[in-house]
Amino acid sequence: MKPNPFVSLLHSRKFWLSVVALTQTILFQFLPSFPAAVWQAIDGVLVILIITIAAEDVAEKSNMVG
């Protein structure tokens, strides 16, 4: 039986990090006193985390195949 893609999405660390990144980017756009460099740095860290988790997932799946 194939897993439900919505359940998989709700359990995905990459999905939730993306939601946090998008939310904070939108929120800080409306706070002009908040330094742009800070929220951009936070976005950068979140992107690095997402890429790292994706690489971890690929490595895990490649070990299962081999």
PQR file with spaces between the fields and no chain letter, atoms N, CA, C, O and H, PARSE charges and radii, in Angstrom:
ATOM       1  N    MET     1       0.834   -1.179    0.000 -0.4000 1.5000
ATOM       2  CA   MET     1       0.000    0.000    0.000 -0.0000 2.0000
ATOM       3  C    MET     1       0.882    1.246    0.000  0.5500 1.7000
ATOM       4  O    MET     1       1.822    1.350    0.788 -0.5500 1.4000
ATOM       5  N    LYS     2       0.582    2.163   -0.864 -0.4000 1.5000
ATOM       6  CA   LYS     2       1.351    3.391   -1.014 -0.0000 2.0000
ATOM       7  C    LYS     2       0.978    4.381    0.099  0.5500 1.7000
ATOM       8  O    LYS     2      -0.203    4.565    0.397 -0.5500 1.4000
ATOM       9  H    LYS     2      -0.182    2.079   -1.504  0.4000 1.0000
ATOM      10  N    PRO     3       1.996    5.025    0.719 -0.5600 1.5000
ATOM      11  CA   PRO     3       1.674    5.978    1.776  0.2800 2.0000
ATOM      12  C    PRO     3       0.994    7.228    1.202  0.5500 1.7000
ATOM      13  O    PRO     3       1.253    7.633    0.069 -0.5500 1.4000
ATOM      14  N    ASN     4       0.137    7.813    2.002 -0.4000 1.5000
ATOM      15  CA   ASN     4      -0.568    9.026    1.622 -0.0000 2.0000
ATOM      16  C    ASN     4       0.455   10.170    1.508  0.5500 1.7000
ATOM      17  O    ASN     4       1.187   10.427    2.464 -0.5500 1.4000
ATOM      18  H    ASN     4      -0.073    7.485    2.923  0.4000 1.0000
ATOM      19  N    PRO     5       0.520   10.858    0.357 -0.5600 1.5000
ATOM      20  CA   PRO     5       1.525   11.910    0.195  0.2800 2.0000
ATOM      21  C    PRO     5       1.325   13.084    1.152  0.5500 1.7000
ATOM      22  O    PRO     5       2.298   13.746    1.514 -0.5500 1.4000
ATOM      23  N    PHE     6       0.101   13.356    1.564 -0.4000 1.5000
ATOM      24  CA   PHE     6      -0.147   14.460    2.492 -0.0000 2.0000
ATOM      25  C    PHE     6       0.355   14.133    3.891  0.5500 1.7000
ATOM      26  O    PHE     6       0.862   15.008    4.594 -0.5500 1.4000
ATOM      27  H    PHE     6      -0.689   12.819    1.269  0.4000 1.0000
ATOM      28  N    VAL     7       0.217   12.885    4.293 -0.4000 1.5000
ATOM      29  CA   VAL     7       0.738   12.466    5.594 -0.0000 2.0000
ATOM      30  C    VAL     7       2.264   12.538    5.570  0.5500 1.7000
ATOM      31  O    VAL     7       2.884   12.987    6.535 -0.5500 1.4000
ATOM      32  H    VAL     7      -0.195   12.174    3.722  0.4000 1.0000
ATOM      33  N    SER     8       2.864   12.097    4.471 -0.4000 1.5000
ATOM      34  CA   SER     8       4.320   12.173    4.333 -0.0000 2.0000
ATOM      35  C    SER     8       4.792   13.620    4.373  0.5500 1.7000
ATOM      36  O    SER     8       5.822   13.923    4.976 -0.5500 1.4000
ATOM      37  H    SER     8       2.360   11.732    3.688  0.4000 1.0000
ATOM      38  N    LEU     9       4.048   14.508    3.738 -0.4000 1.5000
ATOM      39  CA   LEU     9       4.402   15.924    3.722 -0.0000 2.0000
ATOM      40  C    LEU     9       4.354   16.514    5.125  0.5500 1.7000
ATOM      41  O    LEU     9       5.240   17.280    5.504 -0.5500 1.4000
ATOM      42  H    LEU     9       3.212   14.263    3.249  0.4000 1.0000
ATOM      43  N    LEU    10       3.342   16.171    5.889 -0.4000 1.5000
ATOM      44  CA   LEU    10       3.207   16.699    7.248 -0.0000 2.0000
ATOM      45  C    LEU    10       4.297   16.185    8.177  0.5500 1.7000
ATOM      46  O    LEU    10       4.562   16.800    9.210 -0.5500 1.4000
ATOM      47  H    LEU    10       2.622   15.549    5.581  0.4000 1.0000
ATOM      48  N    HIS    11       4.926   15.081    7.835 -0.4000 1.5000
ATOM      49  CA   HIS    11       6.010   14.532    8.640 -0.0000 2.0000
ATOM      50  C    HIS    11       7.387   14.928    8.107  0.5500 1.7000
ATOM      51  O    HIS    11       8.410   14.513    8.652 -0.5500 1.4000
ATOM      52  H    HIS    11       4.710   14.581    6.996  0.4000 1.0000
ATOM      53  N    SER    12       7.409   15.721    7.054 -0.4000 1.5000
ATOM      54  CA   SER    12       8.669   16.089    6.403 -0.0000 2.0000
ATOM      55  C    SER    12       9.336   17.272    7.095  0.5500 1.7000
ATOM      56  O    SER    12       8.731   18.334    7.250 -0.5500 1.4000
ATOM      57  H    SER    12       6.578   16.058    6.612  0.4000 1.0000
ATOM      58  N    ARG    13      10.580   17.082    7.508 -0.4000 1.5000
ATOM      59  CA   ARG    13      11.352   18.191    8.103 -0.0000 2.0000
ATOM      60  C    ARG    13      11.609   19.274    7.075  0.5500 1.7000
ATOM      61  O    ARG    13      11.583   20.459    7.406 -0.5500 1.4000
ATOM      62  H    ARG    13      11.071   16.220    7.383  0.4000 1.0000
ATOM      63  N    LYS    14      11.855   18.888    5.834 -0.4000 1.5000
ATOM      64  CA   LYS    14      12.100   19.881    4.770 -0.0000 2.0000
ATOM      65  C    LYS    14      10.869   20.756    4.562  0.5500 1.7000
ATOM      66  O    LYS    14      10.995   21.968    4.385 -0.5500 1.4000
ATOM      67  H    LYS    14      11.876   17.926    5.565  0.4000 1.0000
ATOM      68  N    PHE    15       9.691   20.160    4.581 -0.4000 1.5000
ATOM      69  CA   PHE    15       8.458   20.916    4.405 -0.0000 2.0000
ATOM      70  C    PHE    15       8.300   21.954    5.510  0.5500 1.7000
ATOM      71  O    PHE    15       8.026   23.121    5.229 -0.5500 1.4000
ATOM      72  H    PHE    15       9.589   19.176    4.725  0.4000 1.0000
ATOM      73  N    TRP    16       8.470   21.543    6.754 -0.4000 1.5000
ATOM      74  CA   TRP    16       8.256   22.468    7.870 -0.0000 2.0000
ATOM      75  C    TRP    16       9.322   23.557    7.909  0.5500 1.7000
ATOM      76  O    TRP    16       9.015   24.695    8.266 -0.5500 1.4000
ATOM      77  H    TRP    16       8.693   20.595    6.982  0.4000 1.0000
ATOM      78  N    LEU    17      10.553   23.242    7.556 -0.4000 1.5000
ATOM      79  CA   LEU    17      11.577   24.288    7.464 -0.0000 2.0000
ATOM      80  C    LEU    17      11.242   25.283    6.354  0.5500 1.7000
ATOM      81  O    LEU    17      11.483   26.482    6.498 -0.5500 1.4000
ATOM      82  H    LEU    17      10.802   22.318    7.266  0.4000 1.0000
ATOM      83  N    SER    18      10.692   24.790    5.260 -0.4000 1.5000
ATOM      84  CA   SER    18      10.270   25.679    4.171 -0.0000 2.0000
ATOM      85  C    SER    18       9.123   26.581    4.607  0.5500 1.7000
ATOM      86  O    SER    18       9.088   27.761    4.255 -0.5500 1.4000
ATOM      87  H    SER    18      10.497   23.816    5.144  0.4000 1.0000
ATOM      88  N    VAL    19       8.191   26.034    5.367 -0.4000 1.5000
ATOM      89  CA   VAL    19       7.080   26.830    5.889 -0.0000 2.0000
ATOM      90  C    VAL    19       7.602   27.925    6.816  0.5500 1.7000
ATOM      91  O    VAL    19       7.154   29.070    6.742 -0.5500 1.4000
ATOM      92  H    VAL    19       8.219   25.076    5.653  0.4000 1.0000
ATOM      93  N    VAL    20       8.543   27.578    7.684 -0.4000 1.5000
ATOM      94  CA   VAL    20       9.135   28.570    8.590 -0.0000 2.0000
ATOM      95  C    VAL    20       9.849   29.654    7.796  0.5500 1.7000
ATOM      96  O    VAL    20       9.689   30.839    8.087 -0.5500 1.4000
ATOM      97  H    VAL    20       8.907   26.649    7.744  0.4000 1.0000
ATOM      98  N    ALA    21      10.635   29.264    6.798 -0.4000 1.5000
ATOM      99  CA   ALA    21      11.365   30.242    5.980 -0.0000 2.0000
ATOM     100  C    ALA    21      10.407   31.183    5.259  0.5500 1.7000
ATOM     101  O    ALA    21      10.615   32.396    5.248 -0.5500 1.4000
ATOM     102  H    ALA    21      10.765   28.301    6.561  0.4000 1.0000
ATOM     103  N    LEU    22       9.377   30.635    4.666 -0.4000 1.5000
ATOM     104  CA   LEU    22       8.408   31.462    3.946 -0.0000 2.0000
ATOM     105  C    LEU    22       7.670   32.398    4.896  0.5500 1.7000
ATOM     106  O    LEU    22       7.490   33.579    4.598 -0.5500 1.4000
ATOM     107  H    LEU    22       9.209   29.649    4.675  0.4000 1.0000
ATOM     108  N    THR    23       7.245   31.871    6.034 -0.4000 1.5000
ATOM     109  CA   THR    23       6.517   32.675    7.015 -0.0000 2.0000
ATOM     110  C    THR    23       7.356   33.824    7.539  0.5500 1.7000
ATOM     111  O    THR    23       6.890   34.961    7.606 -0.5500 1.4000
ATOM     112  H    THR    23       7.391   30.912    6.276  0.4000 1.0000
ATOM     113  N    GLN    24       8.598   33.527    7.913 -0.4000 1.5000
ATOM     114  CA   GLN    24       9.431   34.600    8.466 -0.0000 2.0000
ATOM     115  C    GLN    24       9.803   35.615    7.398  0.5500 1.7000
ATOM     116  O    GLN    24       9.946   36.799    7.705 -0.5500 1.4000
ATOM     117  H    GLN    24       8.977   32.603    7.860  0.4000 1.0000
ATOM     118  N    THR    25       9.961   35.190    6.166 -0.4000 1.5000
ATOM     119  CA   THR    25      10.261   36.130    5.086 -0.0000 2.0000
ATOM     120  C    THR    25       9.086   37.084    4.868  0.5500 1.7000
ATOM     121  O    THR    25       9.272   38.295    4.746 -0.5500 1.4000
ATOM     122  H    THR    25       9.845   34.228    5.917  0.4000 1.0000
ATOM     123  N    ILE    26       7.886   36.528    4.822 -0.4000 1.5000
ATOM     124  CA   ILE    26       6.694   37.369    4.642 -0.0000 2.0000
ATOM     125  C    ILE    26       6.503   38.293    5.841  0.5500 1.7000
ATOM     126  O    ILE    26       6.222   39.480    5.676 -0.5500 1.4000
ATOM     127  H    ILE    26       7.735   35.545    4.921  0.4000 1.0000
ATOM     128  N    LEU    27       6.654   37.751    7.039 -0.4000 1.5000
ATOM     129  CA   LEU    27       6.469   38.546    8.249 -0.0000 2.0000
ATOM     130  C    LEU    27       7.453   39.712    8.309  0.5500 1.7000
ATOM     131  O    LEU    27       7.061   40.843    8.597 -0.5500 1.4000
ATOM     132  H    LEU    27       6.881   36.787    7.173  0.4000 1.0000
ATOM     133  N    PHE    28       8.716   39.441    8.042 -0.4000 1.5000
ATOM     134  CA   PHE    28       9.729   40.488    8.160 -0.0000 2.0000
ATOM     135  C    PHE    28       9.643   41.516    7.038  0.5500 1.7000
ATOM     136  O    PHE    28      10.194   42.609    7.170 -0.5500 1.4000
ATOM     137  H    PHE    28       9.034   38.522    7.808  0.4000 1.0000
ATOM     138  N    GLN    29       8.970   41.198    5.946 -0.4000 1.5000
ATOM     139  CA   GLN    29       8.741   42.188    4.897 -0.0000 2.0000
ATOM     140  C    GLN    29       7.858   43.322    5.411  0.5500 1.7000
ATOM     141  O    GLN    29       7.957   44.460    4.952 -0.5500 1.4000
ATOM     142  H    GLN    29       8.522   40.310    5.838  0.4000 1.0000
ATOM     143  N    PHE    30       6.995   42.994    6.369 -0.4000 1.5000
ATOM     144  CA   PHE    30       6.058   43.979    6.903 -0.0000 2.0000
ATOM     145  C    PHE    30       6.571   44.656    8.174  0.5500 1.7000
ATOM     146  O    PHE    30       5.868   45.470    8.772 -0.5500 1.4000
ATOM     147  H    PHE    30       6.915   42.069    6.742  0.4000 1.0000
ATOM     148  N    LEU    31       7.792   44.323    8.585 -0.4000 1.5000
ATOM     149  CA   LEU    31       8.419   44.981    9.732 -0.0000 2.0000
ATOM     150  C    LEU    31       9.619   45.771    9.230  0.5500 1.7000
ATOM     151  O    LEU    31      10.740   45.261    9.245 -0.5500 1.4000
ATOM     152  H    LEU    31       8.363   43.662    8.099  0.4000 1.0000
ATOM     153  N    PRO    32       9.406   47.001    8.786 -0.5600 1.5000
ATOM     154  CA   PRO    32      10.497   47.762    8.169  0.2800 2.0000
ATOM     155  C    PRO    32      11.660   48.043    9.113  0.5500 1.7000
ATOM     156  O    PRO    32      12.779   48.271    8.654 -0.5500 1.4000
ATOM     157  N    SER    33      11.420   48.032   10.415 -0.4000 1.5000
ATOM     158  CA   SER    33      12.508   48.307   11.359 -0.0000 2.0000
ATOM     159  C    SER    33      13.428   47.102   11.563  0.5500 1.7000
ATOM     160  O    SER    33      14.527   47.239   12.099 -0.5500 1.4000
ATOM     161  H    SER    33      10.511   47.847   10.788  0.4000 1.0000
ATOM     162  N    PHE    34      12.969   45.913   11.128 -0.4000 1.5000
ATOM     163  CA   PHE    34      13.791   44.715   11.280 -0.0000 2.0000
ATOM     164  C    PHE    34      14.838   44.691   10.170  0.5500 1.7000
ATOM     165  O    PHE    34      14.488   44.806    8.995 -0.5500 1.4000
ATOM     166  H    PHE    34      12.076   45.802   10.692  0.4000 1.0000
ATOM     167  N    PRO    35      16.127   44.542   10.524 -0.5600 1.5000
ATOM     168  CA   PRO    35      17.182   44.585    9.507  0.2800 2.0000
ATOM     169  C    PRO    35      17.047   43.469    8.458  0.5500 1.7000
ATOM     170  O    PRO    35      16.920   42.293    8.798 -0.5500 1.4000
ATOM     171  N    ALA    36      17.078   43.856    7.206 -0.4000 1.5000
ATOM     172  CA   ALA    36      16.933   42.891    6.112 -0.0000 2.0000
ATOM     173  C    ALA    36      18.054   41.857    6.122  0.5500 1.7000
ATOM     174  O    ALA    36      17.825   40.693    5.791 -0.5500 1.4000
ATOM     175  H    ALA    36      17.181   44.812    6.929  0.4000 1.0000
ATOM     176  N    ALA    37      19.237   42.263    6.492 -0.4000 1.5000
ATOM     177  CA   ALA    37      20.370   41.328    6.499 -0.0000 2.0000
ATOM     178  C    ALA    37      20.147   40.185    7.482  0.5500 1.7000
ATOM     179  O    ALA    37      20.603   39.067    7.245 -0.5500 1.4000
ATOM     180  H    ALA    37      19.423   43.208    6.761  0.4000 1.0000
ATOM     181  N    VAL    38      19.454   40.454    8.576 -0.4000 1.5000
ATOM     182  CA   VAL    38      19.216   39.417    9.583 -0.0000 2.0000
ATOM     183  C    VAL    38      18.241   38.373    9.055  0.5500 1.7000
ATOM     184  O    VAL    38      18.519   37.176    9.137 -0.5500 1.4000
ATOM     185  H    VAL    38      19.083   41.363    8.768  0.4000 1.0000
ATOM     186  N    TRP    39      17.089   38.810    8.509 -0.4000 1.5000
ATOM     187  CA   TRP    39      16.150   37.795    8.038 -0.0000 2.0000
ATOM     188  C    TRP    39      16.667   37.076    6.811  0.5500 1.7000
ATOM     189  O    TRP    39      16.317   35.917    6.588 -0.5500 1.4000
ATOM     190  H    TRP    39      16.864   39.782    8.443  0.4000 1.0000
ATOM     191  N    GLN    40      17.489   37.728    6.012 -0.4000 1.5000
ATOM     192  CA   GLN    40      18.100   37.044    4.872 -0.0000 2.0000
ATOM     193  C    GLN    40      19.104   36.004    5.351  0.5500 1.7000
ATOM     194  O    GLN    40      19.236   34.941    4.745 -0.5500 1.4000
ATOM     195  H    GLN    40      17.774   38.669    6.194  0.4000 1.0000
ATOM     196  N    ALA    41      19.806   36.304    6.430 -0.4000 1.5000
ATOM     197  CA   ALA    41      20.744   35.334    7.004 -0.0000 2.0000
ATOM     198  C    ALA    41      19.990   34.130    7.564  0.5500 1.7000
ATOM     199  O    ALA    41      20.424   32.988    7.413 -0.5500 1.4000
ATOM     200  H    ALA    41      19.698   37.168    6.923  0.4000 1.0000
ATOM     201  N    ILE    42      18.856   34.398    8.213 -0.4000 1.5000
ATOM     202  CA   ILE    42      18.031   33.301    8.733 -0.0000 2.0000
ATOM     203  C    ILE    42      17.547   32.429    7.579  0.5500 1.7000
ATOM     204  O    ILE    42      17.586   31.202    7.669 -0.5500 1.4000
ATOM     205  H    ILE    42      18.503   35.325    8.336  0.4000 1.0000
ATOM     206  N    ASP    43      17.090   33.055    6.498 -0.4000 1.5000
ATOM     207  CA   ASP    43      16.677   32.296    5.312 -0.0000 2.0000
ATOM     208  C    ASP    43      17.828   31.445    4.779  0.5500 1.7000
ATOM     209  O    ASP    43      17.631   30.292    4.395 -0.5500 1.4000
ATOM     210  H    ASP    43      17.058   34.052    6.425  0.4000 1.0000
ATOM     211  N    GLY    44      19.020   32.018    4.760 -0.4000 1.5000
ATOM     212  CA   GLY    44      20.192   31.275    4.280 -0.0000 2.0000
ATOM     213  C    GLY    44      20.465   30.043    5.117  0.5500 1.7000
ATOM     214  O    GLY    44      20.760   28.975    4.581 -0.5500 1.4000
ATOM     215  H    GLY    44      19.180   32.954    5.073  0.4000 1.0000
ATOM     216  N    VAL    45      20.367   30.186    6.423 -0.4000 1.5000
ATOM     217  CA   VAL    45      20.583   29.048    7.327 -0.0000 2.0000
ATOM     218  C    VAL    45      19.510   27.988    7.100  0.5500 1.7000
ATOM     219  O    VAL    45      19.810   26.795    7.074 -0.5500 1.4000
ATOM     220  H    VAL    45      20.127   31.054    6.858  0.4000 1.0000
ATOM     221  N    LEU    46      18.268   28.416    6.938 -0.4000 1.5000
ATOM     222  CA   LEU    46      17.191   27.459    6.702 -0.0000 2.0000
ATOM     223  C    LEU    46      17.370   26.722    5.373  0.5500 1.7000
ATOM     224  O    LEU    46      17.097   25.525    5.285 -0.5500 1.4000
ATOM     225  H    LEU    46      18.024   29.385    6.959  0.4000 1.0000
ATOM     226  N    VAL    47      17.822   27.426    4.354 -0.4000 1.5000
ATOM     227  CA   VAL    47      18.082   26.775    3.056 -0.0000 2.0000
ATOM     228  C    VAL    47      19.193   25.741    3.201  0.5500 1.7000
ATOM     229  O    VAL    47      19.098   24.646    2.647 -0.5500 1.4000
ATOM     230  H    VAL    47      18.044   28.398    4.426  0.4000 1.0000
ATOM     231  N    ILE    48      20.233   26.078    3.935 -0.4000 1.5000
ATOM     232  CA   ILE    48      21.329   25.125    4.156 -0.0000 2.0000
ATOM     233  C    ILE    48      20.822   23.895    4.908  0.5500 1.7000
ATOM     234  O    ILE    48      21.206   22.771    4.587 -0.5500 1.4000
ATOM     235  H    ILE    48      20.310   26.968    4.386  0.4000 1.0000
ATOM     236  N    LEU    49      19.966   24.100    5.902 -0.4000 1.5000
ATOM     237  CA   LEU    49      19.392   22.969    6.632 -0.0000 2.0000
ATOM     238  C    LEU    49      18.555   22.083    5.712  0.5500 1.7000
ATOM     239  O    LEU    49      18.644   20.857    5.781 -0.5500 1.4000
ATOM     240  H    LEU    49      19.653   25.013    6.164  0.4000 1.0000
ATOM     241  N    ILE    50      17.751   22.693    4.861 -0.4000 1.5000
ATOM     242  CA   ILE    50      16.915   21.930    3.936 -0.0000 2.0000
ATOM     243  C    ILE    50      17.782   21.114    2.973  0.5500 1.7000
ATOM     244  O    ILE    50      17.498   19.944    2.715 -0.5500 1.4000
ATOM     245  H    ILE    50      17.679   23.689    4.805  0.4000 1.0000
ATOM     246  N    ILE    51      18.836   21.736    2.446 -0.4000 1.5000
ATOM     247  CA   ILE    51      19.741   21.031    1.536 -0.0000 2.0000
ATOM     248  C    ILE    51      20.436   19.881    2.249  0.5500 1.7000
ATOM     249  O    ILE    51      20.595   18.800    1.681 -0.5500 1.4000
ATOM     250  H    ILE    51      19.066   22.687    2.656  0.4000 1.0000
ATOM     251  N    THR    52      20.852   20.109    3.492 -0.4000 1.5000
ATOM     252  CA   THR    52      21.526   19.067    4.268 -0.0000 2.0000
ATOM     253  C    THR    52      20.591   17.881    4.520  0.5500 1.7000
ATOM     254  O    THR    52      20.996   16.726    4.389 -0.5500 1.4000
ATOM     255  H    THR    52      20.724   20.987    3.954  0.4000 1.0000
ATOM     256  N    ILE    53      19.355   18.171    4.877 -0.4000 1.5000
ATOM     257  CA   ILE    53      18.384   17.100    5.112 -0.0000 2.0000
ATOM     258  C    ILE    53      18.102   16.345    3.810  0.5500 1.7000
ATOM     259  O    ILE    53      17.971   15.121    3.820 -0.5500 1.4000
ATOM     260  H    ILE    53      19.026   19.109    4.983  0.4000 1.0000
ATOM     261  N    ALA    54      18.009   17.068    2.696 -0.4000 1.5000
ATOM     262  CA   ALA    54      17.788   16.414    1.407 -0.0000 2.0000
ATOM     263  C    ALA    54      18.959   15.495    1.062  0.5500 1.7000
ATOM     264  O    ALA    54      18.755   14.378    0.588 -0.5500 1.4000
ATOM     265  H    ALA    54      18.116   18.062    2.689  0.4000 1.0000
ATOM     266  N    ALA    55      20.175   15.963    1.298 -0.4000 1.5000
ATOM     267  CA   ALA    55      21.358   15.127    1.035 -0.0000 2.0000
ATOM     268  C    ALA    55      21.354   13.889    1.934  0.5500 1.7000
ATOM     269  O    ALA    55      21.715   12.795    1.500 -0.5500 1.4000
ATOM     270  H    ALA    55      20.341   16.871    1.683  0.4000 1.0000
ATOM     271  N    GLU    56      20.946   14.072    3.176 -0.4000 1.5000
ATOM     272  CA   GLU    56      20.848   12.950    4.105 -0.0000 2.0000
ATOM     273  C    GLU    56      19.822   11.936    3.612  0.5500 1.7000
ATOM     274  O    GLU    56      20.061   10.730    3.672 -0.5500 1.4000
ATOM     275  H    GLU    56      20.653   14.961    3.528  0.4000 1.0000
ATOM     276  N    ASP    57      18.682   12.420    3.125 -0.4000 1.5000
ATOM     277  CA   ASP    57      17.642   11.531    2.596 -0.0000 2.0000
ATOM     278  C    ASP    57      18.140   10.758    1.383  0.5500 1.7000
ATOM     279  O    ASP    57      17.876    9.562    1.254 -0.5500 1.4000
ATOM     280  H    ASP    57      18.488   13.400    3.077  0.4000 1.0000
ATOM     281  N    VAL    58      18.865   11.440    0.489 -0.4000 1.5000
ATOM     282  CA   VAL    58      19.403   10.776   -0.698 -0.0000 2.0000
ATOM     283  C    VAL    58      20.405    9.698   -0.284  0.5500 1.7000
ATOM     284  O    VAL    58      20.378    8.591   -0.823 -0.5500 1.4000
ATOM     285  H    VAL    58      19.080   12.411    0.594  0.4000 1.0000
ATOM     286  N    ALA    59      21.279   10.007    0.655 -0.4000 1.5000
ATOM     287  CA   ALA    59      22.271    9.036    1.106 -0.0000 2.0000
ATOM     288  C    ALA    59      21.589    7.831    1.750  0.5500 1.7000
ATOM     289  O    ALA    59      22.000    6.692    1.530 -0.5500 1.4000
ATOM     290  H    ALA    59      21.301   10.906    1.093  0.4000 1.0000
ATOM     291  N    GLU    60      20.562    8.078    2.534 -0.4000 1.5000
ATOM     292  CA   GLU    60      19.841    6.996    3.177 -0.0000 2.0000
ATOM     293  C    GLU    60      19.149    6.092    2.155  0.5500 1.7000
ATOM     294  O    GLU    60      19.184    4.868    2.284 -0.5500 1.4000
ATOM     295  H    GLU    60      20.228    9.003    2.713  0.4000 1.0000
ATOM     296  N    LYS    61      18.529    6.685    1.153 -0.4000 1.5000
ATOM     297  CA   LYS    61      17.843    5.905    0.126 -0.0000 2.0000
ATOM     298  C    LYS    61      18.826    5.143   -0.751  0.5500 1.7000
ATOM     299  O    LYS    61      18.541    4.024   -1.178 -0.5500 1.4000
ATOM     300  H    LYS    61      18.500    7.679    1.049  0.4000 1.0000
ATOM     301  N    SER    62      19.985    5.744   -1.023 -0.4000 1.5000
ATOM     302  CA   SER    62      20.971    5.034   -1.850 -0.0000 2.0000
ATOM     303  C    SER    62      21.569    3.852   -1.107  0.5500 1.7000
ATOM     304  O    SER    62      21.950    2.862   -1.731 -0.5500 1.4000
ATOM     305  H    SER    62      20.216    6.653   -0.676  0.4000 1.0000
ATOM     306  N    ASN    63      21.658    3.936    0.215 -0.4000 1.5000
ATOM     307  CA   ASN    63      22.149    2.804    1.005 -0.0000 2.0000
ATOM     308  C    ASN    63      21.117    1.688    1.073  0.5500 1.7000
ATOM     309  O    ASN    63      21.479    0.518    1.193 -0.5500 1.4000
ATOM     310  H    ASN    63      21.348    4.741    0.723  0.4000 1.0000
ATOM     311  N    MET    64      19.840    2.034    0.999 -0.4000 1.5000
ATOM     312  CA   MET    64      18.791    1.012    1.017 -0.0000 2.0000
ATOM     313  C    MET    64      18.745    0.242   -0.279  0.5500 1.7000
ATOM     314  O    MET    64      18.447   -0.952   -0.289 -0.5500 1.4000
ATOM     315  H    MET    64      19.546    2.984    0.902  0.4000 1.0000
ATOM     316  N    VAL    65      19.046    0.932   -1.395 -0.4000 1.5000
ATOM     317  CA   VAL    65      18.998    0.291   -2.709 -0.0000 2.0000
ATOM     318  C    VAL    65      20.177   -0.672   -2.872  0.5500 1.7000
ATOM     319  O    VAL    65      20.021   -1.794   -3.354 -0.5500 1.4000
ATOM     320  H    VAL    65      19.288    1.902   -1.387  0.4000 1.0000
ATOM     321  N    GLY    66      21.348   -0.212   -2.462 -0.4000 1.5000
ATOM     322  CA   GLY    66      22.575   -0.986   -2.675 -0.0000 2.0000
ATOM     323  C    GLY    66      22.749   -2.056   -1.714  0.5500 1.7000
ATOM     324  O    GLY    66      23.737   -2.787   -1.776 -0.5500 1.4000
ATOM     325  H    GLY    66      21.474    0.699   -2.070  0.4000 1.0000
